[in-house]
Amino acid sequence: MSRFGELCVLLTDRVLDTPQFTFDALAGARVWYISNDVTVQYAGFSLSREEDFGWVDPVIGARAFYNITDRLSVMAQADIGGFGVGADFTWQVLGIVNYLLTDHFSVSAGYKHLAIDHDDEGYVFDATLSGPVLGITYRF
């Protein structure tokens, strides 16, 4: 069994802020964790192997929000990172459509593409991950 985790923590600086459009500069870190468990059983014998590793990549990027109507908005975000600190290189792009249901709740749907090239001390994780994203937001 394999487990994979990725957490991205970003600090934002609002560069442009209008009622219809905002643009943010991003800087932070993406934390990775990979775990693999393999068990082979044959003729009453069993052999197991387990490994896990992780690393942290610095990332920089940008994010833009555009309000189409009072309830409907779109968001685009892109970042790059790694720079040989953790991974050799990593990047992601994300596009989302948001719909405000009430003053406090909104729903989101979009698509994310994430690529990683990591090779350090015999641990290799070279992958491209893509797929839909769904979200619910509550604003205080």
Secondary structure, 3 states (H helix, E strand, C coil): CEEEEEEEEEEEEEEEECCCEEEEEEEEEEEEEEEEEEEEEECCEEEEEEEEEEEEEEEEEEEEEEECCCCEEEEEEEEEECCCCCCCEEEEEEEEEEEECCCCEEEEEEEEEEEEEEEECCEEEEEEEEEEEEEEEECC
